[in-house]
């Protein structure tokens, strides 16, 4: 017994001592069973280092030379540890997803063009959790017609439910293989390849099903 306790103590000390400094919050995959119950299972994740705010912020629709993307909206600095993406409204199972809950879902990458009509077009590869899977796990109720996406800066946009369920839509946490740049939505940005850029809500904190 004494030997067993010693082994456990050493293991715990090793876990604490070897804990990575970058943030790796949740290490669970969230899935819905046939009966609708949500089950969390372990998944392996690499730690993520939150990007730092730039010293200078370009003006509206100006080019961010560090990424090659154009800037819209007021930059938000979101704490990664306390971050939650809420899924609310007409759903069977309201969700509060951490950054790593999203990273534990099957990852999808989409190369597409972000079009802000009359201002700019930005090309890039975005990756993240398929929006359809998030909505499936929440369980959209009959009669739902639209999603209202809410950003940390208070911006909100409505997307018809049919358009929102397209396969390539993402809750994106990566751009070009790295965390989404802080000027462009870190930690999570909505990506709708078939829709205009005003629907690509940055710093996404809530999906309300209406």
Order of alpha helices (4+ residues) and beta strands (2+ residues): alpha-beta-beta-beta-beta-beta-beta-alpha-beta-beta-alpha-beta-beta-alpha-beta-beta-beta-beta
